[in-house]
Amino acid sequence: MHDGVKNLEVGEHRANGKLAALPASWFHLCASQELNKGPVTLDLWGRSYVGYRAQSGLVVVLSGRCSHMGADLGKGEVSGERLICPLHGWEYGSDGVCEKIPSADAIPGFARQCSYPAEERGGHVFFFNRKQARFALPFFDGLAPEELLPAKPFELVAEVPWYFVGANGFDIQHFRMAHDRTLLEPPAVSEVSAFARRVVAKFAVTGNSFQDRITRSIAGPTVTMDVTSWCGTMLMVKAHFRRTTSYGIFNVLPMDDQRTLGRVIVWVKRSQSGLGQALFDPLNAAVRRLFIQTFLRSDLPRIAGLRYQPGKLIAADGILSDYLVWLENISESAPVENL
């Protein structure tokens, strides 16, 4: 368990029926190497963000539409530490302040972009979509990024509001119906911090699919699912089997009120030997990526079109219901800034 964890009883919270359209949290921008080719743009619920790598190596993330006339800065170019607008050549520094306008001597006060906290981790770039991060970029408890090898990310598009994606990990009942996982003991729910909620549940792998038979023979007949949700957008998932553990970061990217993009990065522990790191680890990561992708894709048609109706959740939905209420409460506390 994490330090300072608060163990919870089901039913501690009450719904108020309100969830933020775009929560304040960390989001995956791109693989680090993509920034070596030029600026990268990401759109979240109608808001645009652009990242670039300055000459010094610093990763910068700014609001993505130029303060002048709204041109797409992702189509611009990098010069030294600055990002240059492709339409009129306005040059923005890493703090978002316009430092040069080719056609003017004076720079107006409005000539600035919002600048966002950004970090590189494991060959990937993440940013917080507020001027200041409310919490540090999370990672797997007790592990350093260099101890794990990330597989190539894959994407999923879910036809649901963003908050249902993280809620799926707290919907304990669906594991039996959708994934042939039989719950073996009561789940443990806790708060890792004011911004993170965790559920740990042990299941028997009872399905007869080819994937489940392979899983039982290689990994083991039981799995402990450990899911920590940071503000509903950074889902840190560990699947503990008898003989191995899989790691995954599921980043939730809200697109609109009924579509959510999920970016998943599967991680495996690096081997101790150079030969293992060169040959076994990439294969291990690729196989686990395939299994996890198949596992997650099977949920997409099942969750399509879900609606949050607090009054229709029953006692068996207690962990799920409390998760959604917790998410409502922390979503309300997110400051709404001039983005």
N, C-alpha and C positions, 0 to 999 in steps of 0.2 A: 504494500500500500504506500501511497505518497504521504509525505509528512503533512500533518495538518488536515488529514482527510476527515470529513464529517460523515458518519454513517447515518442513513436516513430510514425512516419508516414510511411505507407506502401510505399515501393519503394525507401527507403533511400540508399540501398546498391546495389552493383553489383557483379555478380558471377565471380569467377576466376577458378572454376572447380576443386579445389583441396581440399581433406579432408584427415586428418590423418588416417592411418590404425588403430592405437591404441592411442586414445587421452589421454592427461594427465588429470586425474580426480580421483575421489573416486570410489571404487568398493566394493561390498559386498563380503566378504570372506566366512563367515559361521555364524551360531548361536554360541553365546558365549559358550554354554554348550558342543559343539562339541570339543572345544579345551581341555576340561577336559579329553577327551579320548586319546588325542595324537595330533601330528601335522596334519594340514589340507592343502592340495594343491589345487591351482586354476590355470588353464591354460587360458591365454588370447592371442589369435592370435600368438601362437607358443612360448610365453614367460610363464615361470613357476614361481609361487609365493608360498611360504610356510609360514604358520602361526603356532605359538605355544604359549603356556602359560608357562612362566618361574615360578620357585618355588616361587618367590616373588609375583606372581599374574600378572606381567606385560605381556601384549599381544605384541608379536614380529612378524613382517612380514619381511621375507628375500627373495631374489631371490631363486628359488626353486631347482636349479641344482647345485650340489657341484662344487666349483671352481677347484677341483682336476681333476676329470674325468667325471663330469656331472651326478653323481648318483642322484637319486630322494630323496631329503631330507625329503619329506613327508613320506617316509618309515623308517625314522630314529626314534630316541627316545630323550626324554628330560631328562637332568640331571642337576639339579639345575637351573642355568640361561642359560645353554647352550643347543644347538641342536646338536646331534651327527649323523654324516653321517652313513648310514647303511652298506656301503661297506668297508671303511677303517678306520672308527672311528674318522675322523677329527671332532674337537669340535669347534663350532662357538658360540660366545657370542651375546648378544642382539644387538650390534652395527654391527654385521656381520663379525667381525674380528676373524680369527681362533686363538684359544688360546691354543690348544694342538693337537699334532699329535702323536699317540701312538708309531709309528715306527721311529720317528725322533726327534732329539733334537732341531734343528733349524726349524723355521717356515718361509717359503718363503713369499715374499711380495705379491704375487698374491693370497695367501690363505685368501680370504675374500669374503663375499657375500654382495650384495647391501642390504641396510636396508631401509625400507619404513615407513613413518608415518602411525600409526594405532590408531584407536579409537574404544571403545565399546559404543554402544548406544542402549538402549531399548532391551538389551539381544542379540545384534548382533555386529559382528566385521566388520569394514570397513577399507580399507587402500587406500592410495594415491600412484599411481604407478610411482612416481618420488622421488628423494632423499628428496625433500622438497615439501610440499603441497602449491599450488598456492592460495588456498582459504580454509577457515574452512569448516569442514564437515557440510553440511546444515541440517536444520530441518524445521518443519512447523512454520511459522512466528507467534510469540506471544504465543507459546506453549512449555512447557518443556517436555522432554521424559517421565517423571514419570506421566504426566497427561493423557497419552494415553496407551492403551493396544494393543500390536501387536498380530495379528493372526499368525498362522503358515505360513511361506512363501510358495508360489507356483512358479513353473517355466513354462516358455513358450519358445519354439524355433521358431524364425521367419526366414524364408528363404529370408532374405534381408541383405544388409550391415547395420552395427550398427546405422548409422545416420538416417535411415528411421524410426527407432522405436520411437525416441523422436519427429521426424518430424510429426508423426501421430497425436500427440496432437495439432499441429499447422495447420493441414490440416482441416480447418473449414468446407469445402465443404463435406468431407466424412461423417460427423456426420449425415447428412440428409439421405444419401443413405444407409449407413451401419448400422446405429443405430436408425433410426426413431426419430431423434432429429431436431426440426425446430428452426432455429436461430431467436431470437426475437429482437435483437438489435445489432448494430455494435460491434465487439469485441474490447477490449482494449489491446494493445501490449506495453510492457515496458521492459526496461533493469534494473534488480534488482542490478546487478553489472557488471563488465567487463566480468564475466564468467557465468552470468545467464540471461536468457530471459524468460519473462512471458507473457502468454496470458490468458485473462479472457473473457468468452463468455457465454451468457445466452440463454438457449434452452427451448422449450416446449417438454415434453415427449409425443410424439404423436403416438407411436407404439401400436399395439394391441396384442402383445405377452403376455403370462402369466406373465413374469417378469415385463414388462412395466405396466401392469394393477395393479400388486401388488405395484410397485414403486409409482404410482400415488395415490393409496389409503392410503398407509402408510407414504410415505415421502413427497409427493406433486406433482403437475402437471408440475412444472418447475424445472430446475436445472441450476446452474451457475458453469461451469467448470473452474477451476483455475489451470493452469499448469505452473510450473516453471522448466525450463530445465537448469541444471548446467553442462555445457560442453557436453551436449547431452547424458550423462550417468547416472546422478542422476536426476530423474524426480519426483518432489514433486507435487502430484496431490490432489486437494481438490474438492469434489463435494458437493456444497451447495444446499440442497433442502429446501422447506418451513419449514419442521419440523425437519430436521436432517442434519448432515454433515458427509460425509465419507472422510477418509484420506488414501492415499496410497503412498508408495515409490516404484517406478519402477526403478530398477537398470539395466542398459544396459551393458551386458558383451560380447564384440566382440569375436567371435570364429574364423572366417575366412572372406574372402571377400564376402561371400554370406549367412552366417549363424550368427545369433545373439541369445544369451541366455538372456532371461529376467527373473529376480527374483523380485517378487512382494511381498511386505509386507503391508498388510492392517491393519490400526490402528483405534481404536474407543476410544472415550473419556471414562475415567473411571467414574463409579458411585461414588456418595458421600458416600453411606452406605457400610458397610462391606458385607452385604447380597447381595447387587447389584453387588459388585465386584466379589463375589464368584460364583454367579449363572447367573445373567443377562449378565454381560460383556463378558464372554467367548462365550455364545450363540450368542450375538449380533455380535461379531467379526467373528464367524464362518459363520453366515448367509451373512454378507456383503462380506466376502471373496468369498463365492460361487457366489454371484451376480456379483461381479467384475471380477472373473475368467471367468464366462460365457460371460460377456460383451467383455472382451479382446480377448478371444479365437475366437470370431466371425470374428475378423479382420485378423487372420493369413492367411487364404486362399486368402483373397482379396489383401494383400500386398505382397504375395510371388512373387519373381522375379522382383520387382520394380527396375528401373534404374534412376539415377539422370541425367536428360538432361535439363540443365538450359534454353536452347533455345526453349524448347517446353512447358514451363510453361506460362500460360496466366494470364490476369489481375485478374481473380477470384482466382488465386493461390497466390496472393500477399503476404499474411501473411506467407504461407508455403515457398515461394521463399525467402523472406527476412530472415526467420529463417535459412534456409540452407546456405545462404551466410554468415550470422553472424557466423554460426558454422564453415564454411570454414576459416574465418578470425581468430577466436580464436584457431582453431586447428593448424593453421600454427605457432602460437606463442608458442606452446608447445615445450620446450627444448627436444632434443633427446639426452639422456644420454646413457652411457654404462650400459645397463640393464643386 
